[in-house]
Amino acid sequence: MKPGTKVQPLRQRRLLSSHPDTATQRCLANIPEGVEVAEQELGMVEAQLMYRLHCECGRAWFDLDLPRFVTCPSCGKMSLVCK
């Protein structure tokens, strides 16, 4: 502890009374009762990854597969794909 630092005891929390106040009663009165349940048909979604490949010549393109080697569609250079 640094010199000159004052230490104060923690204040105790106020205990909540067992009787709710009028504001709490008003809030509870506005909450709807029960639980609403709705059913609907479950559908299916297919996820698909898309990779953006970028050549040293500046050409970029997208591919659904991540091959180890690619040929650039612009300059024709064969390149190793790095993640």
PDB file of N, CA, C and O in Angstrom:
ATOM      1  N   MET A   1       0.853  -1.170   0.000  1.00  0.00           N
ATOM      2  CA  MET A   1       0.000   0.000   0.000  1.00  0.00           C
ATOM      3  C   MET A   1       0.897   1.230   0.000  1.00  0.00           C
ATOM      4  O   MET A   1       1.908   1.261   0.701  1.00  0.00           O
ATOM      5  N   LYS A   2       0.537   2.229  -0.771  1.00  0.00           N
ATOM      6  CA  LYS A   2       1.328   3.443  -0.861  1.00  0.00           C
ATOM      7  C   LYS A   2       1.149   4.299   0.384  1.00  0.00           C
ATOM      8  O   LYS A   2       0.075   4.295   0.984  1.00  0.00           O
ATOM      9  N   PRO A   3       2.193   5.037   0.785  1.00  0.00           N
ATOM     10  CA  PRO A   3       2.053   5.924   1.941  1.00  0.00           C
ATOM     11  C   PRO A   3       0.997   6.995   1.656  1.00  0.00           C
ATOM     12  O   PRO A   3       0.908   7.510   0.542  1.00  0.00           O
ATOM     13  N   GLY A   4       0.219   7.314   2.653  1.00  0.00           N
ATOM     14  CA  GLY A   4      -0.804   8.341   2.507  1.00  0.00           C
ATOM     15  C   GLY A   4      -2.132   7.803   1.995  1.00  0.00           C
ATOM     16  O   GLY A   4      -3.089   8.562   1.846  1.00  0.00           O
ATOM     17  N   THR A   5      -2.202   6.497   1.724  1.00  0.00           N
ATOM     18  CA  THR A   5      -3.448   5.907   1.258  1.00  0.00           C
ATOM     19  C   THR A   5      -4.349   5.654   2.453  1.00  0.00           C
ATOM     20  O   THR A   5      -3.927   5.064   3.447  1.00  0.00           O
ATOM     21  N   LYS A   6      -5.593   6.105   2.349  1.00  0.00           N
ATOM     22  CA  LYS A   6      -6.542   5.910   3.430  1.00  0.00           C
ATOM     23  C   LYS A   6      -7.305   4.620   3.206  1.00  0.00           C
ATOM     24  O   LYS A   6      -7.689   4.307   2.080  1.00  0.00           O
ATOM     25  N   VAL A   7      -7.522   3.880   4.265  1.00  0.00           N
ATOM     26  CA  VAL A   7      -8.285   2.644   4.192  1.00  0.00           C
ATOM     27  C   VAL A   7      -9.599   2.870   4.901  1.00  0.00           C
ATOM     28  O   VAL A   7      -9.625   3.286   6.059  1.00  0.00           O
ATOM     29  N   GLN A   8     -10.696   2.596   4.206  1.00  0.00           N
ATOM     30  CA  GLN A   8     -12.019   2.759   4.794  1.00  0.00           C
ATOM     31  C   GLN A   8     -12.701   1.397   4.821  1.00  0.00           C
ATOM     32  O   GLN A   8     -12.584   0.623   3.871  1.00  0.00           O
ATOM     33  N   PRO A   9     -13.408   1.104   5.901  1.00  0.00           N
ATOM     34  CA  PRO A   9     -14.128  -0.174   5.950  1.00  0.00           C
ATOM     35  C   PRO A   9     -15.276  -0.160   4.951  1.00  0.00           C
ATOM     36  O   PRO A   9     -15.864   0.884   4.671  1.00  0.00           O
ATOM     37  N   LEU A  10     -15.587  -1.349   4.414  1.00  0.00           N
ATOM     38  CA  LEU A  10     -16.690  -1.467   3.472  1.00  0.00           C
ATOM     39  C   LEU A  10     -18.006  -1.221   4.186  1.00  0.00           C
ATOM     40  O   LEU A  10     -18.206  -1.658   5.319  1.00  0.00           O
ATOM     41  N   ARG A  11     -18.911  -0.508   3.500  1.00  0.00           N
ATOM     42  CA  ARG A  11     -20.229  -0.273   4.079  1.00  0.00           C
ATOM     43  C   ARG A  11     -21.074  -1.510   3.882  1.00  0.00           C
ATOM     44  O   ARG A  11     -20.978  -2.172   2.849  1.00  0.00           O
ATOM     45  N   GLN A  12     -21.882  -1.821   4.840  1.00  0.00           N
ATOM     46  CA  GLN A  12     -22.778  -2.952   4.708  1.00  0.00           C
ATOM     47  C   GLN A  12     -23.923  -2.577   3.792  1.00  0.00           C
ATOM     48  O   GLN A  12     -24.379  -1.433   3.783  1.00  0.00           O
ATOM     49  N   ARG A  13     -24.385  -3.551   3.020  1.00  0.00           N
ATOM     50  CA  ARG A  13     -25.518  -3.308   2.128  1.00  0.00           C
ATOM     51  C   ARG A  13     -26.789  -3.194   2.954  1.00  0.00           C
ATOM     52  O   ARG A  13     -26.938  -3.816   4.006  1.00  0.00           O
ATOM     53  N   ARG A  14     -27.700  -2.375   2.437  1.00  0.00           N
ATOM     54  CA  ARG A  14     -29.001  -2.284   3.097  1.00  0.00           C
ATOM     55  C   ARG A  14     -29.745  -3.579   2.853  1.00  0.00           C
ATOM     56  O   ARG A  14     -29.757  -4.104   1.740  1.00  0.00           O
ATOM     57  N   LEU A  15     -30.344  -4.071   3.869  1.00  0.00           N
ATOM     58  CA  LEU A  15     -31.152  -5.273   3.702  1.00  0.00           C
ATOM     59  C   LEU A  15     -32.483  -4.891   3.090  1.00  0.00           C
ATOM     60  O   LEU A  15     -33.095  -3.901   3.491  1.00  0.00           O
ATOM     61  N   LEU A  16     -32.931  -5.668   2.125  1.00  0.00           N
ATOM     62  CA  LEU A  16     -34.211  -5.396   1.493  1.00  0.00           C
ATOM     63  C   LEU A  16     -35.330  -5.790   2.436  1.00  0.00           C
ATOM     64  O   LEU A  16     -35.284  -6.843   3.072  1.00  0.00           O
ATOM     65  N   SER A  17     -36.310  -4.954   2.518  1.00  0.00           N
ATOM     66  CA  SER A  17     -37.432  -5.264   3.395  1.00  0.00           C
ATOM     67  C   SER A  17     -38.259  -6.390   2.789  1.00  0.00           C
ATOM     68  O   SER A  17     -38.236  -6.616   1.580  1.00  0.00           O
ATOM     69  N   SER A  18     -38.987  -7.087   3.646  1.00  0.00           N
ATOM     70  CA  SER A  18     -39.795  -8.197   3.165  1.00  0.00           C
ATOM     71  C   SER A  18     -41.059  -7.699   2.475  1.00  0.00           C
ATOM     72  O   SER A  18     -41.719  -8.475   1.784  1.00  0.00           O
ATOM     73  N   HIS A  19     -41.415  -6.421   2.643  1.00  0.00           N
ATOM     74  CA  HIS A  19     -42.589  -5.855   2.009  1.00  0.00           C
ATOM     75  C   HIS A  19     -42.158  -5.058   0.783  1.00  0.00           C
ATOM     76  O   HIS A  19     -41.412  -4.088   0.918  1.00  0.00           O
ATOM     77  N   PRO A  20     -42.610  -5.445  -0.411  1.00  0.00           N
ATOM     78  CA  PRO A  20     -42.203  -4.703  -1.612  1.00  0.00           C
ATOM     79  C   PRO A  20     -42.816  -3.305  -1.614  1.00  0.00           C
ATOM     80  O   PRO A  20     -43.942  -3.099  -1.161  1.00  0.00           O
ATOM     81  N   ASP A  21     -42.059  -2.367  -2.127  1.00  0.00           N
ATOM     82  CA  ASP A  21     -42.574  -0.999  -2.196  1.00  0.00           C
ATOM     83  C   ASP A  21     -43.554  -0.859  -3.360  1.00  0.00           C
ATOM     84  O   ASP A  21     -43.731  -1.797  -4.138  1.00  0.00           O
ATOM     85  N   THR A  22     -44.176   0.280  -3.481  1.00  0.00           N
ATOM     86  CA  THR A  22     -45.207   0.473  -4.499  1.00  0.00           C
ATOM     87  C   THR A  22     -44.628   0.453  -5.914  1.00  0.00           C
ATOM     88  O   THR A  22     -45.303   0.009  -6.843  1.00  0.00           O
ATOM     89  N   ALA A  23     -43.375   0.932  -6.100  1.00  0.00           N
ATOM     90  CA  ALA A  23     -42.769   0.917  -7.436  1.00  0.00           C
ATOM     91  C   ALA A  23     -42.562  -0.521  -7.904  1.00  0.00           C
ATOM     92  O   ALA A  23     -42.795  -0.830  -9.072  1.00  0.00           O
ATOM     93  N   THR A  24     -42.132  -1.391  -7.014  1.00  0.00           N
ATOM     94  CA  THR A  24     -41.939  -2.798  -7.363  1.00  0.00           C
ATOM     95  C   THR A  24     -43.274  -3.441  -7.690  1.00  0.00           C
ATOM     96  O   THR A  24     -43.374  -4.222  -8.636  1.00  0.00           O
ATOM     97  N   GLN A  25     -44.291  -3.122  -6.920  1.00  0.00           N
ATOM     98  CA  GLN A  25     -45.618  -3.675  -7.188  1.00  0.00           C
ATOM     99  C   GLN A  25     -46.119  -3.236  -8.560  1.00  0.00           C
ATOM    100  O   GLN A  25     -46.725  -4.034  -9.276  1.00  0.00           O
ATOM    101  N   ARG A  26     -45.875  -1.968  -8.942  1.00  0.00           N
ATOM    102  CA  ARG A  26     -46.303  -1.478 -10.256  1.00  0.00           C
ATOM    103  C   ARG A  26     -45.555  -2.200 -11.374  1.00  0.00           C
ATOM    104  O   ARG A  26     -46.146  -2.534 -12.401  1.00  0.00           O
ATOM    105  N   CYS A  27     -44.255  -2.444 -11.179  1.00  0.00           N
ATOM    106  CA  CYS A  27     -43.480  -3.153 -12.210  1.00  0.00           C
ATOM    107  C   CYS A  27     -43.980  -4.574 -12.368  1.00  0.00           C
ATOM    108  O   CYS A  27     -44.126  -5.057 -13.491  1.00  0.00           O
ATOM    109  N   LEU A  28     -44.243  -5.248 -11.266  1.00  0.00           N
ATOM    110  CA  LEU A  28     -44.725  -6.623 -11.331  1.00  0.00           C
ATOM    111  C   LEU A  28     -46.118  -6.700 -11.936  1.00  0.00           C
ATOM    112  O   LEU A  28     -46.464  -7.703 -12.561  1.00  0.00           O
ATOM    113  N   ALA A  29     -46.909  -5.672 -11.762  1.00  0.00           N
ATOM    114  CA  ALA A  29     -48.266  -5.673 -12.314  1.00  0.00           C
ATOM    115  C   ALA A  29     -48.238  -5.560 -13.837  1.00  0.00           C
ATOM    116  O   ALA A  29     -49.180  -5.996 -14.499  1.00  0.00           O
ATOM    117  N   ASN A  30     -47.173  -4.981 -14.409  1.00  0.00           N
ATOM    118  CA  ASN A  30     -47.078  -4.798 -15.863  1.00  0.00           C
ATOM    119  C   ASN A  30     -46.501  -6.006 -16.579  1.00  0.00           C
ATOM    120  O   ASN A  30     -46.527  -6.054 -17.809  1.00  0.00           O
ATOM    121  N   ILE A  31     -45.976  -6.991 -15.841  1.00  0.00           N
ATOM    122  CA  ILE A  31     -45.391  -8.179 -16.466  1.00  0.00           C
ATOM    123  C   ILE A  31     -46.520  -9.122 -16.863  1.00  0.00           C
ATOM    124  O   ILE A  31     -47.364  -9.461 -16.032  1.00  0.00           O
ATOM    125  N   PRO A  32     -46.546  -9.549 -18.123  1.00  0.00           N
ATOM    126  CA  PRO A  32     -47.609 -10.484 -18.532  1.00  0.00           C
ATOM    127  C   PRO A  32     -47.427 -11.829 -17.836  1.00  0.00           C
ATOM    128  O   PRO A  32     -46.305 -12.259 -17.570  1.00  0.00           O
ATOM    129  N   GLU A  33     -48.527 -12.472 -17.553  1.00  0.00           N
ATOM    130  CA  GLU A  33     -48.478 -13.763 -16.881  1.00  0.00           C
ATOM    131  C   GLU A  33     -48.383 -14.884 -17.902  1.00  0.00           C
ATOM    132  O   GLU A  33     -48.867 -14.755 -19.026  1.00  0.00           O
ATOM    133  N   GLY A  34     -47.757 -15.981 -17.504  1.00  0.00           N
ATOM    134  CA  GLY A  34     -47.678 -17.163 -18.343  1.00  0.00           C
ATOM    135  C   GLY A  34     -46.575 -17.075 -19.389  1.00  0.00           C
ATOM    136  O   GLY A  34     -45.840 -16.091 -19.480  1.00  0.00           O
ATOM    137  N   VAL A  35     -46.492 -18.129 -20.163  1.00  0.00           N
ATOM    138  CA  VAL A  35     -45.483 -18.227 -21.216  1.00  0.00           C
ATOM    139  C   VAL A  35     -46.198 -18.502 -22.535  1.00  0.00           C
ATOM    140  O   VAL A  35     -47.043 -19.393 -22.613  1.00  0.00           O
ATOM    141  N   GLU A  36     -45.862 -17.747 -23.558  1.00  0.00           N
ATOM    142  CA  GLU A  36     -46.458 -17.958 -24.877  1.00  0.00           C
ATOM    143  C   GLU A  36     -45.581 -18.934 -25.652  1.00  0.00           C
ATOM    144  O   GLU A  36     -44.373 -18.739 -25.783  1.00  0.00           O
ATOM    145  N   VAL A  37     -46.213 -19.987 -26.161  1.00  0.00           N
ATOM    146  CA  VAL A  37     -45.492 -21.019 -26.902  1.00  0.00           C
ATOM    147  C   VAL A  37     -46.029 -21.041 -28.324  1.00  0.00           C
ATOM    148  O   VAL A  37     -47.242 -21.059 -28.535  1.00  0.00           O
ATOM    149  N   ALA A  38     -45.123 -21.039 -29.302  1.00  0.00           N
ATOM    150  CA  ALA A  38     -45.522 -21.108 -30.709  1.00  0.00           C
ATOM    151  C   ALA A  38     -44.704 -22.193 -31.387  1.00  0.00           C
ATOM    152  O   ALA A  38     -43.524 -22.378 -31.090  1.00  0.00           O
ATOM    153  N   GLU A  39     -45.346 -22.906 -32.298  1.00  0.00           N
ATOM    154  CA  GLU A  39     -44.664 -23.943 -33.066  1.00  0.00           C
ATOM    155  C   GLU A  39     -44.565 -23.524 -34.518  1.00  0.00           C
ATOM    156  O   GLU A  39     -45.458 -22.864 -35.050  1.00  0.00           O
ATOM    157  N   GLN A  40     -43.473 -23.914 -35.152  1.00  0.00           N
ATOM    158  CA  GLN A  40     -43.324 -23.665 -36.577  1.00  0.00           C
ATOM    159  C   GLN A  40     -42.442 -24.758 -37.160  1.00  0.00           C
ATOM    160  O   GLN A  40     -41.697 -25.423 -36.440  1.00  0.00           O
ATOM    161  N   GLU A  41     -42.536 -24.932 -38.475  1.00  0.00           N
ATOM    162  CA  GLU A  41     -41.771 -25.976 -39.139  1.00  0.00           C
ATOM    163  C   GLU A  41     -40.298 -25.590 -39.173  1.00  0.00           C
ATOM    164  O   GLU A  41     -39.947 -24.437 -39.421  1.00  0.00           O
ATOM    165  N   LEU A  42     -39.443 -26.580 -38.917  1.00  0.00           N
ATOM    166  CA  LEU A  42     -38.004 -26.360 -38.894  1.00  0.00           C
ATOM    167  C   LEU A  42     -37.435 -26.589 -40.288  1.00  0.00           C
ATOM    168  O   LEU A  42     -37.697 -27.625 -40.900  1.00  0.00           O
ATOM    169  N   GLY A  43     -36.664 -25.640 -40.794  1.00  0.00           N
ATOM    170  CA  GLY A  43     -36.047 -25.766 -42.112  1.00  0.00           C
ATOM    171  C   GLY A  43     -34.586 -26.143 -42.000  1.00  0.00           C
ATOM    172  O   GLY A  43     -34.050 -26.245 -40.897  1.00  0.00           O
ATOM    173  N   MET A  44     -33.937 -26.351 -43.138  1.00  0.00           N
ATOM    174  CA  MET A  44     -32.517 -26.695 -43.191  1.00  0.00           C
ATOM    175  C   MET A  44     -31.759 -25.608 -43.952  1.00  0.00           C
ATOM    176  O   MET A  44     -32.264 -25.053 -44.928  1.00  0.00           O
ATOM    177  N   VAL A  45     -30.560 -25.315 -43.503  1.00  0.00           N
ATOM    178  CA  VAL A  45     -29.695 -24.333 -44.154  1.00  0.00           C
ATOM    179  C   VAL A  45     -28.348 -24.995 -44.388  1.00  0.00           C
ATOM    180  O   VAL A  45     -27.815 -25.657 -43.498  1.00  0.00           O
ATOM    181  N   GLU A  46     -27.799 -24.819 -45.580  1.00  0.00           N
ATOM    182  CA  GLU A  46     -26.501 -25.390 -45.902  1.00  0.00           C
ATOM    183  C   GLU A  46     -25.453 -24.280 -45.881  1.00  0.00           C
ATOM    184  O   GLU A  46     -25.608 -23.257 -46.548  1.00  0.00           O
ATOM    185  N   ALA A  47     -24.400 -24.486 -45.119  1.00  0.00           N
ATOM    186  CA  ALA A  47     -23.305 -23.512 -45.043  1.00  0.00           C
ATOM    187  C   ALA A  47     -22.236 -23.881 -46.068  1.00  0.00           C
ATOM    188  O   ALA A  47     -21.965 -25.058 -46.304  1.00  0.00           O
ATOM    189  N   GLN A  48     -21.636 -22.864 -46.670  1.00  0.00           N
ATOM    190  CA  GLN A  48     -20.617 -23.112 -47.679  1.00  0.00           C
ATOM    191  C   GLN A  48     -19.512 -22.073 -47.497  1.00  0.00           C
ATOM    192  O   GLN A  48     -19.782 -20.875 -47.416  1.00  0.00           O
ATOM    193  N   LEU A  49     -18.286 -22.536 -47.436  1.00  0.00           N
ATOM    194  CA  LEU A  49     -17.146 -21.627 -47.318  1.00  0.00           C
ATOM    195  C   LEU A  49     -16.744 -21.124 -48.696  1.00  0.00           C
ATOM    196  O   LEU A  49     -16.817 -21.852 -49.687  1.00  0.00           O
ATOM    197  N   MET A  50     -16.318 -19.865 -48.739  1.00  0.00           N
ATOM    198  CA  MET A  50     -15.829 -19.292 -49.990  1.00  0.00           C
ATOM    199  C   MET A  50     -14.464 -18.669 -49.688  1.00  0.00           C
ATOM    200  O   MET A  50     -14.324 -17.888 -48.747  1.00  0.00           O
ATOM    201  N   TYR A  51     -13.475 -19.017 -50.485  1.00  0.00           N
ATOM    202  CA  TYR A  51     -12.115 -18.520 -50.282  1.00  0.00           C
ATOM    203  C   TYR A  51     -11.790 -17.445 -51.301  1.00  0.00           C
ATOM    204  O   TYR A  51     -12.118 -17.570 -52.481  1.00  0.00           O
ATOM    205  N   ARG A  52     -11.145 -16.393 -50.835  1.00  0.00           N
ATOM    206  CA  ARG A  52     -10.678 -15.327 -51.726  1.00  0.00           C
ATOM    207  C   ARG A  52      -9.190 -15.555 -51.940  1.00  0.00           C
ATOM    208  O   ARG A  52      -8.402 -15.485 -50.997  1.00  0.00           O
ATOM    209  N   LEU A  53      -8.815 -15.823 -53.164  1.00  0.00           N
ATOM    210  CA  LEU A  53      -7.420 -16.062 -53.514  1.00  0.00           C
ATOM    211  C   LEU A  53      -6.864 -14.805 -54.172  1.00  0.00           C
ATOM    212  O   LEU A  53      -7.564 -14.122 -54.920  1.00  0.00           O
ATOM    213  N   HIS A  54      -5.610 -14.509 -53.888  1.00  0.00           N
ATOM    214  CA  HIS A  54      -5.000 -13.273 -54.388  1.00  0.00           C
ATOM    215  C   HIS A  54      -3.606 -13.587 -54.918  1.00  0.00           C
ATOM    216  O   HIS A  54      -2.746 -14.057 -54.172  1.00  0.00           O
ATOM    217  N   CYS A  55      -3.384 -13.333 -56.186  1.00  0.00           N
ATOM    218  CA  CYS A  55      -2.089 -13.604 -56.828  1.00  0.00           C
ATOM    219  C   CYS A  55      -1.134 -12.426 -56.619  1.00  0.00           C
ATOM    220  O   CYS A  55      -1.556 -11.309 -56.317  1.00  0.00           O
ATOM    221  N   GLU A  56       0.158 -12.702 -56.786  1.00  0.00           N
ATOM    222  CA  GLU A  56       1.179 -11.651 -56.695  1.00  0.00           C
ATOM    223  C   GLU A  56       1.014 -10.587 -57.778  1.00  0.00           C
ATOM    224  O   GLU A  56       1.446  -9.449 -57.600  1.00  0.00           O
ATOM    225  N   CYS A  57       0.383 -10.958 -58.913  1.00  0.00           N
ATOM    226  CA  CYS A  57       0.206 -10.002 -60.013  1.00  0.00           C
ATOM    227  C   CYS A  57      -0.912  -8.987 -59.704  1.00  0.00           C
ATOM    228  O   CYS A  57      -1.086  -8.007 -60.428  1.00  0.00           O
ATOM    229  N   GLY A  58      -1.663  -9.235 -58.625  1.00  0.00           N
ATOM    230  CA  GLY A  58      -2.716  -8.307 -58.248  1.00  0.00           C
ATOM    231  C   GLY A  58      -4.121  -8.820 -58.515  1.00  0.00           C
ATOM    232  O   GLY A  58      -5.092  -8.231 -58.041  1.00  0.00           O
ATOM    233  N   ARG A  59      -4.243  -9.904 -59.264  1.00  0.00           N
ATOM    234  CA  ARG A  59      -5.558 -10.463 -59.590  1.00  0.00           C
ATOM    235  C   ARG A  59      -6.098 -11.237 -58.392  1.00  0.00           C
ATOM    236  O   ARG A  59      -5.373 -12.017 -57.774  1.00  0.00           O
ATOM    237  N   ALA A  60      -7.356 -11.024 -58.069  1.00  0.00           N
ATOM    238  CA  ALA A  60      -8.018 -11.755 -56.993  1.00  0.00           C
ATOM    239  C   ALA A  60      -9.234 -12.467 -57.559  1.00  0.00           C
ATOM    240  O   ALA A  60      -9.874 -11.966 -58.483  1.00  0.00           O
ATOM    241  N   TRP A  61      -9.557 -13.636 -57.011  1.00  0.00           N
ATOM    242  CA  TRP A  61     -10.747 -14.380 -57.427  1.00  0.00           C
ATOM    243  C   TRP A  61     -11.223 -15.221 -56.250  1.00  0.00           C
ATOM    244  O   TRP A  61     -10.520 -15.387 -55.253  1.00  0.00           O
ATOM    245  N   PHE A  62     -12.421 -15.739 -56.391  1.00  0.00           N
ATOM    246  CA  PHE A  62     -13.024 -16.554 -55.341  1.00  0.00           C
ATOM    247  C   PHE A  62     -13.099 -18.006 -55.795  1.00  0.00           C
ATOM    248  O   PHE A  62     -13.249 -18.293 -56.982  1.00  0.00           O
ATOM    249  N   ASP A  63     -12.990 -18.924 -54.819  1.00  0.00           N
ATOM    250  CA  ASP A  63     -13.094 -20.345 -55.100  1.00  0.00           C
ATOM    251  C   ASP A  63     -13.767 -21.029 -53.919  1.00  0.00           C
ATOM    252  O   ASP A  63     -13.576 -20.620 -52.774  1.00  0.00           O
ATOM    253  N   LEU A  64     -14.552 -22.067 -54.189  1.00  0.00           N
ATOM    254  CA  LEU A  64     -15.219 -22.800 -53.117  1.00  0.00           C
ATOM    255  C   LEU A  64     -14.313 -23.840 -52.482  1.00  0.00           C
ATOM    256  O   LEU A  64     -14.570 -24.286 -51.363  1.00  0.00           O
ATOM    257  N   ASP A  65     -13.261 -24.229 -53.179  1.00  0.00           N
ATOM    258  CA  ASP A  65     -12.284 -25.191 -52.659  1.00  0.00           C
ATOM    259  C   ASP A  65     -10.998 -24.452 -52.309  1.00  0.00           C
ATOM    260  O   ASP A  65     -10.722 -23.373 -52.834  1.00  0.00           O
ATOM    261  N   LEU A  66     -10.221 -25.048 -51.418  1.00  0.00           N
ATOM    262  CA  LEU A  66      -8.921 -24.476 -51.071  1.00  0.00           C
ATOM    263  C   LEU A  66      -7.842 -25.442 -51.532  1.00  0.00           C
ATOM    264  O   LEU A  66      -7.374 -26.277 -50.759  1.00  0.00           O
ATOM    265  N   PRO A  67      -7.447 -25.325 -52.806  1.00  0.00           N
ATOM    266  CA  PRO A  67      -6.439 -26.254 -53.333  1.00  0.00           C
ATOM    267  C   PRO A  67      -5.053 -25.907 -52.802  1.00  0.00           C
ATOM    268  O   PRO A  67      -4.834 -24.817 -52.274  1.00  0.00           O
ATOM    269  N   ARG A  68      -4.125 -26.842 -52.947  1.00  0.00           N
ATOM    270  CA  ARG A  68      -2.741 -26.614 -52.507  1.00  0.00           C
ATOM    271  C   ARG A  68      -2.000 -25.739 -53.529  1.00  0.00           C
ATOM    272  O   ARG A  68      -1.187 -24.892 -53.157  1.00  0.00           O
ATOM    273  N   PHE A  69      -2.288 -25.953 -54.814  1.00  0.00           N
ATOM    274  CA  PHE A  69      -1.680 -25.161 -55.886  1.00  0.00           C
ATOM    275  C   PHE A  69      -2.782 -24.608 -56.775  1.00  0.00           C
ATOM    276  O   PHE A  69      -3.788 -25.276 -57.012  1.00  0.00           O
ATOM    277  N   VAL A  70      -2.593 -23.385 -57.268  1.00  0.00           N
ATOM    278  CA  VAL A  70      -3.557 -22.774 -58.182  1.00  0.00           C
ATOM    279  C   VAL A  70      -2.808 -22.134 -59.341  1.00  0.00           C
ATOM    280  O   VAL A  70      -1.629 -21.797 -59.234  1.00  0.00           O
ATOM    281  N   THR A  71      -3.521 -21.976 -60.448  1.00  0.00           N
ATOM    282  CA  THR A  71      -3.002 -21.230 -61.589  1.00  0.00           C
ATOM    283  C   THR A  71      -3.801 -19.946 -61.678  1.00  0.00           C
ATOM    284  O   THR A  71      -5.030 -19.974 -61.734  1.00  0.00           O
ATOM    285  N   CYS A  72      -3.112 -18.830 -61.690  1.00  0.00           N
ATOM    286  CA  CYS A  72      -3.767 -17.520 -61.744  1.00  0.00           C
ATOM    287  C   CYS A  72      -4.498 -17.377 -63.083  1.00  0.00           C
ATOM    288  O   CYS A  72      -3.907 -17.631 -64.132  1.00  0.00           O
ATOM    289  N   PRO A  73      -5.777 -16.974 -63.064  1.00  0.00           N
ATOM    290  CA  PRO A  73      -6.510 -16.803 -64.317  1.00  0.00           C
ATOM    291  C   PRO A  73      -6.020 -15.619 -65.146  1.00  0.00           C
ATOM    292  O   PRO A  73      -6.348 -15.519 -66.328  1.00  0.00           O
ATOM    293  N   SER A  74      -5.232 -14.712 -64.538  1.00  0.00           N
ATOM    294  CA  SER A  74      -4.769 -13.526 -65.277  1.00  0.00           C
ATOM    295  C   SER A  74      -3.367 -13.745 -65.874  1.00  0.00           C
ATOM    296  O   SER A  74      -3.177 -13.616 -67.083  1.00  0.00           O
ATOM    297  N   CYS A  75      -2.389 -14.077 -65.015  1.00  0.00           N
ATOM    298  CA  CYS A  75      -1.015 -14.195 -65.500  1.00  0.00           C
ATOM    299  C   CYS A  75      -0.622 -15.631 -65.821  1.00  0.00           C
ATOM    300  O   CYS A  75       0.405 -15.846 -66.464  1.00  0.00           O
ATOM    301  N   GLY A  76      -1.406 -16.623 -65.396  1.00  0.00           N
ATOM    302  CA  GLY A  76      -1.122 -18.024 -65.704  1.00  0.00           C
ATOM    303  C   GLY A  76      -0.041 -18.649 -64.840  1.00  0.00           C
ATOM    304  O   GLY A  76       0.373 -19.780 -65.091  1.00  0.00           O
ATOM    305  N   LYS A  77       0.421 -17.931 -63.828  1.00  0.00           N
ATOM    306  CA  LYS A  77       1.487 -18.430 -62.973  1.00  0.00           C
ATOM    307  C   LYS A  77       0.936 -19.457 -61.988  1.00  0.00           C
ATOM    308  O   LYS A  77      -0.110 -19.243 -61.376  1.00  0.00           O
ATOM    309  N   MET A  78       1.667 -20.596 -61.838  1.00  0.00           N
ATOM    310  CA  MET A  78       1.312 -21.624 -60.870  1.00  0.00           C
ATOM    311  C   MET A  78       1.852 -21.170 -59.508  1.00  0.00           C
ATOM    312  O   MET A  78       3.019 -20.794 -59.402  1.00  0.00           O
ATOM    313  N   SER A  79       1.010 -21.201 -58.467  1.00  0.00           N
ATOM    314  CA  SER A  79       1.418 -20.706 -57.157  1.00  0.00           C
ATOM    315  C   SER A  79       0.962 -21.652 -56.067  1.00  0.00           C
ATOM    316  O   SER A  79      -0.043 -22.348 -56.211  1.00  0.00           O
ATOM    317  N   LEU A  80       1.708 -21.672 -54.979  1.00  0.00           N
ATOM    318  CA  LEU A  80       1.393 -22.428 -53.779  1.00  0.00           C
ATOM    319  C   LEU A  80       0.436 -21.592 -52.935  1.00  0.00           C
ATOM    320  O   LEU A  80       0.695 -20.413 -52.696  1.00  0.00           O
ATOM    321  N   VAL A  81      -0.666 -22.186 -52.482  1.00  0.00           N
ATOM    322  CA  VAL A  81      -1.658 -21.471 -51.675  1.00  0.00           C
ATOM    323  C   VAL A  81      -1.227 -21.492 -50.224  1.00  0.00           C
ATOM    324  O   VAL A  81      -0.966 -22.559 -49.669  1.00  0.00           O
ATOM    325  N   CYS A  82      -1.149 -20.331 -49.606  1.00  0.00           N
ATOM    326  CA  CYS A  82      -0.803 -20.189 -48.192  1.00  0.00           C
ATOM    327  C   CYS A  82      -1.995 -19.632 -47.457  1.00  0.00           C
ATOM    328  O   CYS A  82      -2.681 -18.742 -47.959  1.00  0.00           O
ATOM    329  N   LYS A  83      -2.247 -20.151 -46.265  1.00  0.00           N
ATOM    330  CA  LYS A  83      -3.370 -19.640 -45.457  1.00  0.00           C
ATOM    331  C   LYS A  83      -2.951 -18.409 -44.714  1.00  0.00           C
ATOM    332  O   LYS A  83      -3.750 -17.828 -43.980  1.00  0.00           O
TER     333      LYS A  83
END
